[in-house]
Amino acid sequence: MVRFEIKANSESNYDWLFVGKVDDANASYSNYQDRVLGTGTNTKTVSITVPAAGQHFVIVGYRKDSSNNTGSDCGWYRLLSGYAQEIYSDRSVHTSVNIPRYVTEIGMDGEYQLGFEVYADTANLTVSYEIEANGGQKTFLTKELNSWQTISQTFKVRNISSVPTFKVIALGGTGGTGYIRNVSIRKLGAFAKELLKTGIDISNRKIVLTADKTLVRSNSGVEIAMFKEVNGVPMIDAKNLYTENLTVSDGATIGSWKIYNNRIMANYSTGIGDPTIAGLNLECNGGKFLRINEQGEGMMNIRNDQGDALSLSTYGGGTALAITANGANTTGYAIKSAGQHMFYQRSGDVWNAPGVLWAGRISSGGDVQANWGNGCTINRVRRSSTGVYIVDHNLNNTDYMVFTTCISNHSFVFVPEIYNNYFVIYVRNRGGDNADQTFNVMIVGRNKF
């Protein structure tokens, strides 16, 4: 089977790149194995069966008519593979390949090595091979599909009257295609034969160690690693593993965690990993500072016996911590805390929380002498008339209360009117007349964005 890849960049319907049939000297754009034209995505793979061993030819040509130049006005081709025998997985039929005499002499009982490459595009395809009553099987794993795999087999010549015959049987389900190529034999010298017994294949530049367990020790006798197979799964036992880059694919496990869809997961709903014991502990200076589900007690439990359990900081205008419960008016809480608390406000900090939104002292002339809190913004305080003060704010609602006290023992203050963006304060003396006096004011309510 010979495979070409062809494409063109040409005038549609007129200019063709064509591949002829085997040994056809009259191949043309109208007499072809396959052809392609146009300027779109038109790459093709052409497979041509060679009926008999020997030298053959295939014509590849470009047919240009007498008018118009479109695109590059040409075609390209390249040989993908040649000198390979195609086999099918839907039939158990021997395919015999006569091996050329690559060795100068084939002697009776001489030891030789068969080498070939095999390729498959369907998982579970098994290739059974045999030469001089020696052979084996190659079953393709998913990771080995669509790539050439090298196989070698040693044998002794039992009959020198004919060239050794290499037989292949394709086994498996229906569908799928396999290929073999580069079949050859080499005579093994005495040194090469001894090395092969240890798994060192000097002919193919390979080292293959076959054992139930393979132990690697250092010069000092320290065990470095153990290579073994457990229930059909290849494993490496090593006390230390150093690498600059470690790729762990889906399906791998780390304790009770599992690699799934490029994530480390332990999830009841998907059945991946065991979330009851999949804990994460990080230790600092001998003390644990982060424990997630260590005892299965909750989603996250953070504890530090030597200092702050959690310290968050941010720079550049970001939010250090944002916590949101599941929707409004639910039975859950965004934060539950117990113990001593200390909240403090630095100069210039925003303090915006339900409760006291703003507090301040207002002079008799309406000036703000001192204030605290910025849960809302006080735009200005106006003295509209004697003893009447209007305080402008930005709450944009009336969902708040105002508490006032008067500095003078001979006056009292009250708030008869509140509005979306201001409220009115009255100051009166004992006689009931309005009077200009210094007073304190506190706004309490729910902060809103």
C-alpha positions as CSV (number, residue, x, y, z in Angstrom):
1,M,0.0,0.0,0.0
2,V,1.4,3.4,-1.1
3,R,-0.2,6.5,0.3
4,F,0.1,10.0,-1.1
5,E,-1.1,13.4,0.2
6,I,-2.2,15.8,-2.6
7,K,-3.6,19.3,-2.8
8,A,-4.0,22.0,-5.4
9,N,-4.5,25.8,-5.7
10,S,-6.0,26.1,-9.1
11,E,-8.9,27.1,-11.3
12,S,-12.0,25.1,-10.5
13,N,-13.4,22.7,-13.1
14,Y,-10.3,23.1,-15.4
15,D,-6.9,22.8,-13.8
16,W,-6.1,19.5,-11.9
17,L,-3.5,17.8,-9.9
18,F,-3.9,14.0,-10.6
19,V,-2.3,10.8,-9.4
20,G,-2.3,7.9,-11.9
21,K,-2.7,4.2,-11.3
22,V,0.1,1.8,-10.7
23,D,2.3,1.2,-13.9
24,D,-0.2,3.3,-16.0
25,A,1.9,5.2,-18.6
26,N,-1.3,6.8,-20.0
27,A,-2.4,8.5,-16.7
28,S,-4.0,11.9,-17.2
29,Y,-6.5,14.3,-15.6
30,S,-9.3,12.1,-17.1
31,N,-7.6,8.7,-16.4
32,Y,-6.5,8.7,-12.8
33,Q,-6.5,7.0,-9.4
34,D,-7.6,10.3,-7.8
35,R,-7.4,14.0,-8.4
36,V,-8.0,17.4,-6.8
37,L,-8.5,21.1,-7.9
38,G,-9.7,24.5,-6.7
39,T,-8.6,27.0,-4.1
40,G,-10.5,25.8,-1.0
41,T,-9.5,23.2,1.6
42,N,-8.9,20.3,-0.8
43,T,-6.2,18.2,0.7
44,K,-6.7,14.5,0.0
45,T,-5.0,11.2,1.0
46,V,-4.7,8.7,-1.9
47,S,-4.1,5.0,-1.1
48,I,-2.9,2.8,-3.9
49,T,-2.6,-0.9,-3.6
50,V,0.5,-2.4,-5.2
51,P,-0.5,-5.9,-6.5
52,A,2.9,-7.6,-6.7
53,A,6.3,-7.2,-5.3
54,G,8.9,-5.5,-7.5
55,Q,9.6,-2.1,-9.0
56,H,6.6,0.0,-10.1
57,F,5.8,3.6,-11.0
58,V,3.0,6.1,-10.5
59,I,2.6,9.2,-12.5
60,V,1.7,12.5,-10.7
61,G,0.9,15.4,-13.0
62,Y,-0.7,18.8,-13.2
63,R,-3.1,19.6,-16.0
64,K,-3.3,23.2,-17.1
65,D,-5.8,24.4,-19.7
66,S,-5.2,27.3,-22.0
67,S,-7.0,30.1,-20.1
68,N,-7.0,31.8,-16.7
69,N,-4.6,31.7,-13.8
70,T,-6.2,31.2,-10.4
71,G,-4.4,31.1,-7.1
72,S,-0.9,29.7,-7.2
73,D,-1.9,27.7,-10.3
74,C,-0.2,24.5,-9.2
75,G,-0.5,21.4,-7.1
76,W,1.6,19.6,-4.5
77,Y,2.1,15.9,-3.5
78,R,4.1,14.0,-0.9
79,L,4.6,10.4,-0.1
80,L,3.1,9.6,3.3
81,S,4.2,5.9,3.5
82,G,5.3,3.2,1.1
83,Y,6.4,-0.4,1.1
84,A,3.8,-1.3,3.7
85,Q,1.3,-4.2,3.7
86,E,-2.2,-3.3,4.7
87,I,-4.1,-5.6,7.0
88,Y,-7.7,-5.5,8.2
89,S,-9.1,-6.2,11.6
90,D,-12.4,-7.7,10.4
91,R,-10.9,-11.0,9.0
92,S,-8.3,-13.5,10.3
93,V,-6.3,-14.0,7.2
94,H,-2.5,-14.6,6.9
95,T,-0.6,-12.0,5.1
96,S,2.8,-13.3,4.1
97,V,5.7,-11.0,3.4
98,N,8.8,-12.4,1.7
99,I,11.8,-10.8,3.4
100,P,14.7,-9.7,1.2
101,R,18.1,-11.3,1.9
102,Y,19.6,-8.5,4.0
103,V,22.1,-10.9,5.4
104,T,24.9,-12.3,3.2
105,E,24.3,-15.8,4.2
106,I,21.4,-17.6,5.9
107,G,22.7,-20.7,7.7
108,M,21.0,-23.6,9.3
109,D,20.4,-23.0,13.0
110,G,21.8,-19.5,12.6
111,E,20.3,-16.9,15.0
112,Y,18.6,-13.9,13.6
113,Q,16.4,-11.0,14.6
114,L,13.2,-10.0,12.8
115,G,12.3,-6.3,13.0
116,F,9.2,-4.4,11.8
117,E,6.9,-1.5,12.5
118,V,3.2,-1.9,13.0
119,Y,0.4,0.8,13.0
120,A,-3.3,0.8,13.8
121,D,-6.2,3.3,13.9
122,T,-8.6,1.1,16.0
123,A,-8.2,0.2,19.7
124,N,-8.0,-3.4,20.7
125,L,-6.7,-4.4,17.2
126,T,-4.3,-7.4,17.8
127,V,-1.6,-8.2,15.3
128,S,-0.3,-11.8,15.6
129,Y,3.1,-12.4,13.9
130,E,5.2,-15.5,13.2
131,I,8.5,-16.4,11.6
132,E,10.1,-19.8,11.6
133,A,7.7,-21.0,14.3
134,N,8.6,-18.1,16.5
135,G,6.2,-15.2,17.1
136,G,3.9,-13.3,19.4
137,Q,1.1,-10.8,19.5
138,K,0.8,-7.0,19.7
139,T,-2.4,-5.5,21.0
140,F,-2.8,-1.8,20.6
141,L,-3.7,0.4,23.5
142,T,-5.5,3.7,23.0
143,K,-2.4,5.7,23.6
144,E,-0.6,3.7,20.9
145,L,-3.1,4.4,18.1
146,N,-2.1,6.3,14.9
147,S,1.6,5.9,15.6
148,W,4.2,3.4,14.5
149,Q,5.2,0.8,17.1
150,T,8.5,-1.2,16.7
151,I,8.5,-4.9,17.3
152,S,11.4,-7.4,17.2
153,Q,11.6,-11.2,17.4
154,T,14.6,-13.5,17.6
155,F,14.5,-16.8,15.8
156,K,16.6,-19.7,14.4
157,V,16.6,-20.7,10.8
158,R,15.3,-24.3,10.4
159,N,15.2,-24.5,6.6
160,I,17.6,-22.9,4.1
161,S,15.8,-23.9,1.0
162,S,13.7,-20.8,0.9
163,V,13.7,-17.3,2.3
164,P,12.1,-17.1,5.8
165,T,8.4,-16.1,5.6
166,F,6.9,-13.5,7.9
167,K,3.2,-14.2,8.6
168,V,0.8,-11.7,10.1
169,I,-2.8,-12.3,11.3
170,A,-5.1,-9.3,12.1
171,L,-7.5,-10.1,15.0
172,G,-10.2,-8.0,16.5
173,G,-13.6,-6.5,15.9
174,T,-14.9,-5.3,12.6
175,G,-13.6,-2.1,11.2
176,G,-10.3,-0.4,11.5
177,T,-7.1,-0.7,9.5
178,G,-3.5,-1.7,10.4
179,Y,-0.2,-1.4,8.5
180,I,3.2,-2.9,8.7
181,R,6.4,-1.6,7.2
182,N,10.2,-1.9,7.3
183,V,10.3,-5.6,7.7
184,S,13.9,-6.9,7.9
185,I,16.1,-9.5,9.4
186,R,19.6,-9.2,10.8
187,K,22.1,-11.9,11.7
188,L,23.0,-11.8,15.4
189,G,26.6,-12.1,16.4
190,A,27.7,-13.8,19.6
191,F,28.0,-10.5,21.5
192,A,24.6,-9.3,20.4
193,K,23.0,-12.6,21.4
194,E,24.4,-12.4,24.9
195,L,23.2,-8.8,25.2
196,L,19.7,-9.7,24.0
197,K,19.5,-12.1,26.9
198,T,19.8,-9.1,29.3
199,G,17.2,-7.1,27.3
200,I,19.8,-4.9,25.4
201,D,18.9,-4.9,21.7
202,I,21.9,-3.3,20.0
203,S,20.4,-3.8,16.5
204,N,17.4,-1.6,17.2
205,R,19.2,0.6,19.9
206,K,16.7,-0.5,22.6
207,I,16.9,-1.8,26.1
208,V,14.0,-4.1,27.1
209,L,14.1,-5.6,30.6
210,T,11.6,-8.4,31.2
211,A,11.0,-9.5,34.8
212,D,8.2,-9.7,37.4
213,K,10.0,-7.0,39.3
214,T,13.0,-4.9,38.4
215,L,15.0,-3.3,41.2
216,V,17.4,-0.5,40.6
217,R,20.1,0.1,43.2
218,S,22.9,2.7,43.6
219,N,26.6,1.9,43.8
220,S,26.3,2.1,47.6
221,G,23.5,-0.5,47.6
222,V,20.7,1.9,48.3
223,E,17.4,0.9,46.5
224,I,16.4,3.7,44.1
225,A,13.2,2.4,42.5
226,M,11.2,-0.8,41.9
227,F,9.5,-1.4,38.6
228,K,6.6,-3.9,38.8
229,E,3.2,-4.8,37.5
230,V,0.2,-5.0,39.9
231,N,-3.1,-6.4,38.5
232,G,-2.0,-5.6,35.0
233,V,-1.0,-2.0,35.9
234,P,2.6,-0.9,35.5
235,M,3.9,0.8,38.6
236,I,7.1,2.4,40.0
237,D,7.9,2.4,43.7
238,A,10.3,5.2,44.5
239,K,11.1,7.0,47.8
240,N,12.1,10.2,46.1
241,L,11.0,11.5,42.7
242,Y,12.7,14.6,41.3
243,T,11.4,16.3,38.1
244,E,11.2,19.7,36.6
245,N,7.9,18.9,34.9
246,L,5.3,16.3,36.0
247,T,2.2,15.7,33.9
248,V,-0.6,13.8,35.6
249,S,-3.4,12.7,33.3
250,D,-7.1,12.1,34.0
251,G,-7.8,9.0,36.1
252,A,-4.7,9.4,38.3
253,T,-5.3,9.4,42.1
254,I,-3.6,11.3,44.9
255,G,-4.7,9.7,48.1
256,S,-8.5,10.2,48.2
257,W,-8.3,12.9,45.5
258,K,-8.7,12.0,41.8
259,I,-7.6,13.8,38.7
260,Y,-10.8,14.4,36.6
261,N,-11.3,16.7,33.7
262,N,-8.0,18.4,34.5
263,R,-9.0,19.1,38.1
264,I,-8.2,17.6,41.5
265,M,-11.6,16.5,42.7
266,A,-13.4,14.6,45.5
267,N,-17.1,14.8,44.9
268,Y,-20.1,12.7,46.0
269,S,-22.3,13.6,43.1
270,T,-19.8,12.4,40.5
271,G,-18.5,9.4,42.4
272,I,-15.0,10.8,42.0
273,G,-12.7,10.4,45.0
274,D,-13.8,10.2,48.6
275,P,-14.8,13.6,50.0
276,T,-15.2,12.2,53.5
277,I,-11.5,11.8,53.9
278,A,-10.0,13.9,51.1
279,G,-8.4,16.4,53.4
280,L,-5.8,19.1,52.7
281,N,-3.3,20.1,55.5
282,L,-0.6,22.8,55.1
283,E,1.8,23.2,58.0
284,C,4.0,26.2,58.8
285,N,6.8,26.1,61.4
286,G,5.4,22.8,62.9
287,G,1.9,24.2,63.3
288,K,-1.0,23.6,61.0
289,F,-2.3,26.8,59.5
290,L,-4.7,25.5,56.9
291,R,-6.9,22.4,57.3
292,I,-9.6,21.6,54.8
293,N,-12.0,18.8,55.7
294,E,-9.3,17.2,58.0
295,Q,-11.9,15.4,60.1
296,G,-14.8,15.6,57.7
297,E,-16.2,18.4,59.9
298,G,-17.1,20.9,57.2
299,M,-16.2,22.4,53.9
300,M,-13.2,24.3,55.4
301,N,-11.7,24.6,58.9
302,I,-8.8,26.9,59.3
303,R,-6.8,26.9,62.6
304,N,-3.5,28.2,63.7
305,D,-2.2,27.7,67.2
306,Q,0.6,30.2,66.9
307,G,-1.0,33.3,65.5
308,D,-3.7,34.6,63.3
309,A,-5.7,31.9,61.7
310,L,-6.5,33.9,58.6
311,S,-4.9,37.2,57.5
312,L,-6.0,38.7,54.2
313,S,-4.7,41.9,52.6
314,T,-4.8,43.5,49.2
315,Y,-3.3,46.4,47.4
316,G,-4.3,48.4,44.4
317,G,-8.0,48.9,45.2
318,G,-9.1,45.3,45.4
319,T,-11.4,43.8,48.0
320,A,-9.6,41.7,50.6
321,L,-12.6,39.5,51.4
322,A,-16.0,39.2,49.9
323,I,-18.6,36.8,51.5
324,T,-22.1,36.3,50.2
325,A,-24.7,33.9,51.6
326,N,-27.1,32.0,49.3
327,G,-29.6,34.7,48.4
328,A,-31.5,37.1,50.7
329,N,-33.7,36.2,53.6
330,T,-32.4,32.6,53.9
331,T,-31.9,30.6,57.1
332,G,-28.2,30.5,56.5
333,Y,-25.6,33.1,57.6
334,A,-22.9,34.8,55.6
335,I,-20.8,35.0,58.9
336,K,-21.2,33.4,62.3
337,S,-18.6,34.4,64.9
338,A,-18.0,34.1,68.6
339,G,-15.3,35.5,70.9
340,Q,-13.9,38.9,71.4
341,H,-14.1,41.3,68.4
342,M,-12.2,44.4,67.6
343,F,-13.2,46.5,64.6
344,Y,-11.3,49.7,64.0
345,Q,-11.3,52.5,61.4
346,R,-8.2,54.2,60.1
347,S,-8.2,57.8,59.0
348,G,-9.8,58.0,55.6
349,D,-11.3,54.4,55.8
350,V,-14.8,53.8,54.6
351,W,-17.1,52.5,57.4
352,N,-20.2,51.4,55.7
353,A,-22.4,49.0,57.6
354,P,-26.0,48.7,59.0
355,G,-26.3,50.7,62.2
356,V,-24.7,54.1,62.8
357,L,-24.3,55.5,59.3
358,W,-23.1,59.0,60.4
359,A,-22.7,61.0,63.6
360,G,-21.5,64.6,64.1
361,R,-21.6,67.9,66.1
362,I,-23.3,70.8,64.4
363,S,-22.6,74.4,65.5
364,S,-25.3,77.0,66.0
365,G,-24.5,78.4,62.6
366,G,-24.8,75.1,60.8
367,D,-21.1,74.2,60.5
368,V,-20.0,70.5,61.0
369,Q,-17.5,70.7,63.8
370,A,-16.7,67.0,64.2
371,N,-18.1,63.8,62.6
372,W,-17.6,60.1,62.4
373,G,-18.6,57.3,60.0
374,N,-19.4,57.5,56.3
375,G,-22.1,54.9,55.8
376,C,-23.8,57.8,54.1
377,T,-22.5,61.2,52.8
378,I,-23.7,64.4,54.4
379,N,-23.5,66.9,51.6
380,R,-24.2,70.0,53.7
381,V,-26.1,71.4,56.7
382,R,-28.2,74.5,56.1
383,R,-29.6,76.8,58.8
384,S,-32.8,77.9,57.0
385,S,-34.1,80.1,59.9
386,T,-33.6,80.6,63.6
387,G,-33.3,77.2,65.2
388,V,-34.2,75.3,62.0
389,Y,-31.5,73.2,60.3
390,I,-31.7,71.1,57.1
391,V,-29.3,68.2,56.7
392,D,-28.7,67.0,53.1
393,H,-27.6,63.4,52.5
394,N,-27.3,60.7,49.8
395,L,-29.4,57.8,51.2
396,N,-32.1,58.2,48.6
397,N,-34.7,56.6,50.9
398,T,-36.5,57.2,54.2
399,D,-35.5,53.9,55.7
400,Y,-33.5,55.5,58.6
401,M,-33.9,57.3,62.0
402,V,-32.3,60.4,63.3
403,F,-31.3,60.9,67.0
404,T,-30.3,64.3,68.4
405,T,-29.1,65.8,71.6
406,C,-28.6,69.4,72.5
407,I,-25.4,70.8,74.1
408,S,-27.2,73.4,76.2
409,N,-29.2,72.5,79.3
410,H,-31.8,75.1,78.5
411,S,-32.7,73.8,75.0
412,F,-34.1,70.7,73.4
413,V,-33.9,69.4,69.8
414,F,-36.2,67.2,67.7
415,V,-36.6,65.9,64.1
416,P,-40.2,66.4,62.8
417,E,-39.5,65.6,59.1
418,I,-37.4,63.1,57.1
419,Y,-37.1,62.8,53.4
420,N,-35.2,60.7,50.8
421,N,-32.3,63.2,50.6
422,Y,-32.6,65.4,53.7
423,F,-34.2,65.8,57.1
424,V,-35.2,68.9,59.2
425,I,-34.0,69.5,62.8
426,Y,-35.6,72.0,65.2
427,V,-33.9,73.5,68.2
428,R,-36.0,75.3,70.9
429,N,-35.4,76.8,74.3
430,R,-37.4,76.3,77.4
431,G,-39.9,78.9,76.5
432,G,-40.7,77.0,73.3
433,D,-39.1,79.5,70.9
434,N,-36.7,78.5,68.2
435,A,-33.1,79.1,69.1
436,D,-29.7,78.7,67.5
437,Q,-27.8,76.2,69.6
438,T,-25.0,73.6,69.1
439,F,-26.3,70.1,68.9
440,N,-25.3,66.4,68.2
441,V,-26.9,64.3,65.5
442,M,-26.8,60.5,64.8
443,I,-28.2,58.7,61.7
444,V,-29.1,55.0,62.2
445,G,-30.3,52.8,59.4
446,R,-29.5,50.2,56.7
447,N,-26.8,51.0,54.3
448,K,-27.7,50.6,50.6
449,F,-25.6,50.6,47.4
